[in-house]
C-alpha cells in the first residue's frame, strides 16, 4: 500500500491557526467571499502583468477570440467500414 503525505502551504497553516474557533454560517460566508476576492485580485494582477509583458492590446484579445485553436478530432478507424 502506497502512503501519501499531504503538506499544507504556509497560507493554509496560517488560516488554520486563525480559524481555530467555529464560525457562524454568516461569518463563514463572509470568509469565503474575502478569500475569493483575494484570489481574484492575485489572478487579475498576474493577468495584467502578462498582458503588459507580452504587449497585448484589445486587438490581440479580439484575435484570440476569433482564432480556432482546438485540435481536430481524428475519426476512429474501428468505426469506419471498408
C-alpha positions as protocol buffer text, in pm:
chain_id: "A"
residue {
  index: 1
  type: UNK
  ca { x: 0 y: 0 z: 0 }
}
residue {
  index: 2
  type: UNK
  ca { x: 137 y: 338 z: -103 }
}
residue {
  index: 3
  type: UNK
  ca { x: 125 y: 616 z: 155 }
}
residue {
  index: 4
  type: UNK
  ca { x: 90 y: 978 z: 57 }
}
residue {
  index: 5
  type: UNK
  ca { x: 196 y: 1282 z: 253 }
}
residue {
  index: 6
  type: UNK
  ca { x: -10 y: 1597 z: 220 }
}
residue {
  index: 7
  type: UNK
  ca { x: 183 y: 1907 z: 312 }
}
residue {
  index: 8
  type: UNK
  ca { x: -7 y: 2224 z: 388 }
}
residue {
  index: 9
  type: UNK
  ca { x: 115 y: 2553 z: 249 }
}
residue {
  index: 10
  type: UNK
  ca { x: 217 y: 2839 z: 474 }
}
residue {
  index: 11
  type: UNK
  ca { x: -111 y: 3015 z: 392 }
}
residue {
  index: 12
  type: UNK
  ca { x: -316 y: 2708 z: 483 }
}
residue {
  index: 13
  type: UNK
  ca { x: -135 y: 2673 z: 815 }
}
residue {
  index: 14
  type: UNK
  ca { x: -190 y: 3040 z: 898 }
}
residue {
  index: 15
  type: UNK
  ca { x: -560 y: 3017 z: 816 }
}
residue {
  index: 16
  type: UNK
  ca { x: -593 y: 2708 z: 1035 }
}
residue {
  index: 17
  type: UNK
  ca { x: -435 y: 2899 z: 1325 }
}
residue {
  index: 18
  type: UNK
  ca { x: -665 y: 3197 z: 1274 }
}
residue {
  index: 19
  type: UNK
  ca { x: -977 y: 2983 z: 1241 }
}
residue {
  index: 20
  type: UNK
  ca { x: -937 y: 2766 z: 1547 }
}
residue {
  index: 21
  type: UNK
  ca { x: -1290 y: 2865 z: 1659 }
}
residue {
  index: 22
  type: UNK
  ca { x: -1607 y: 2764 z: 1482 }
}
residue {
  index: 23
  type: UNK
  ca { x: -1770 y: 3035 z: 1272 }
}
residue {
  index: 24
  type: UNK
  ca { x: -2137 y: 3101 z: 1226 }
}
residue {
  index: 25
  type: UNK
  ca { x: -2280 y: 3037 z: 879 }
}
residue {
  index: 26
  type: UNK
  ca { x: -2285 y: 3412 z: 810 }
}
residue {
  index: 27
  type: UNK
  ca { x: -1922 y: 3451 z: 921 }
}
residue {
  index: 28
  type: UNK
  ca { x: -1820 y: 3152 z: 711 }
}
residue {
  index: 29
  type: UNK
  ca { x: -1991 y: 3304 z: 408 }
}
residue {
  index: 30
  type: UNK
  ca { x: -1808 y: 3634 z: 469 }
}
residue {
  index: 31
  type: UNK
  ca { x: -1477 y: 3450 z: 496 }
}
residue {
  index: 32
  type: UNK
  ca { x: -1540 y: 3266 z: 168 }
}
residue {
  index: 33
  type: UNK
  ca { x: -1613 y: 3596 z: -6 }
}
residue {
  index: 34
  type: UNK
  ca { x: -1294 y: 3752 z: 134 }
}
residue {
  index: 35
  type: UNK
  ca { x: -1082 y: 3457 z: 24 }
}
residue {
  index: 36
  type: UNK
  ca { x: -1234 y: 3459 z: -325 }
}
residue {
  index: 37
  type: UNK
  ca { x: -1178 y: 3834 z: -357 }
}
residue {
  index: 38
  type: UNK
  ca { x: -815 y: 3786 z: -251 }
}
residue {
  index: 39
  type: UNK
  ca { x: -765 y: 3509 z: -509 }
}
residue {
  index: 40
  type: UNK
  ca { x: -937 y: 3713 z: -781 }
}
residue {
  index: 41
  type: UNK
  ca { x: -711 y: 4010 z: -708 }
}
residue {
  index: 42
  type: UNK
  ca { x: -399 y: 3790 z: -737 }
}
residue {
  index: 43
  type: UNK
  ca { x: -517 y: 3633 z: -1065 }
}
residue {
  index: 44
  type: UNK
  ca { x: -607 y: 3975 z: -1208 }
}
residue {
  index: 45
  type: UNK
  ca { x: -263 y: 4114 z: -1120 }
}
residue {
  index: 46
  type: UNK
  ca { x: -96 y: 3815 z: -1285 }
}
residue {
  index: 47
  type: UNK
  ca { x: -310 y: 3857 z: -1598 }
}
residue {
  index: 48
  type: UNK
  ca { x: -231 y: 4231 z: -1610 }
}
residue {
  index: 49
  type: UNK
  ca { x: 141 y: 4156 z: -1574 }
}
residue {
  index: 50
  type: UNK
  ca { x: 128 y: 3901 z: -1857 }
}
residue {
  index: 51
  type: UNK
  ca { x: -71 y: 4144 z: -2074 }
}
residue {
  index: 52
  type: UNK
  ca { x: 195 y: 4414 z: -2022 }
}
residue {
  index: 53
  type: UNK
  ca { x: 494 y: 4181 z: -2070 }
}
residue {
  index: 54
  type: UNK
  ca { x: 357 y: 4047 z: -2397 }
}
residue {
  index: 55
  type: UNK
  ca { x: 247 y: 4387 z: -2525 }
}
residue {
  index: 56
  type: UNK
  ca { x: -109 y: 4271 z: -2582 }
}
residue {
  index: 57
  type: UNK
  ca { x: -389 y: 4508 z: -2678 }
}
residue {
  index: 58
  type: UNK
  ca { x: -764 y: 4485 z: -2720 }
}
residue {
  index: 59
  type: UNK
  ca { x: -697 y: 4392 z: -3082 }
}
residue {
  index: 60
  type: UNK
  ca { x: -487 y: 4097 z: -2960 }
}
residue {
  index: 61
  type: UNK
  ca { x: -778 y: 3980 z: -2747 }
}
residue {
  index: 62
  type: UNK
  ca { x: -1016 y: 4011 z: -3042 }
}
residue {
  index: 63
  type: UNK
  ca { x: -778 y: 3798 z: -3249 }
}
residue {
  index: 64
  type: UNK
  ca { x: -764 y: 3537 z: -2972 }
}
residue {
  index: 65
  type: UNK
  ca { x: -1145 y: 3524 z: -2970 }
}
residue {
  index: 66
  type: UNK
  ca { x: -1157 y: 3470 z: -3346 }
}
residue {
  index: 67
  type: UNK
  ca { x: -879 y: 3209 z: -3362 }
}
residue {
  index: 68
  type: UNK
  ca { x: -974 y: 2842 z: -3375 }
}
residue {
  index: 69
  type: UNK
  ca { x: -723 y: 2662 z: -3154 }
}
residue {
  index: 70
  type: UNK
  ca { x: -900 y: 2331 z: -3098 }
}
residue {
  index: 71
  type: UNK
  ca { x: -732 y: 2011 z: -3206 }
}
residue {
  index: 72
  type: UNK
  ca { x: -930 y: 1840 z: -3482 }
}
residue {
  index: 73
  type: UNK
  ca { x: -1079 y: 1506 z: -3389 }
}
residue {
  index: 74
  type: UNK
  ca { x: -949 y: 1200 z: -3568 }
}
residue {
  index: 75
  type: UNK
  ca { x: -1205 y: 958 z: -3698 }
}
residue {
  index: 76
  type: UNK
  ca { x: -1188 y: 628 z: -3515 }
}
residue {
  index: 77
  type: UNK
  ca { x: -1066 y: 363 z: -3761 }
}
residue {
  index: 78
  type: UNK
  ca { x: -1269 y: 90 z: -3584 }
}
residue {
  index: 79
  type: UNK
  ca { x: -1595 y: 267 z: -3667 }
}
residue {
  index: 80
  type: UNK
  ca { x: -1532 y: 302 z: -4039 }
}
residue {
  index: 81
  type: UNK
  ca { x: -1649 y: 41 z: -4286 }
}
residue {
  index: 82
  type: UNK
  ca { x: -1447 y: -63 z: -4588 }
}
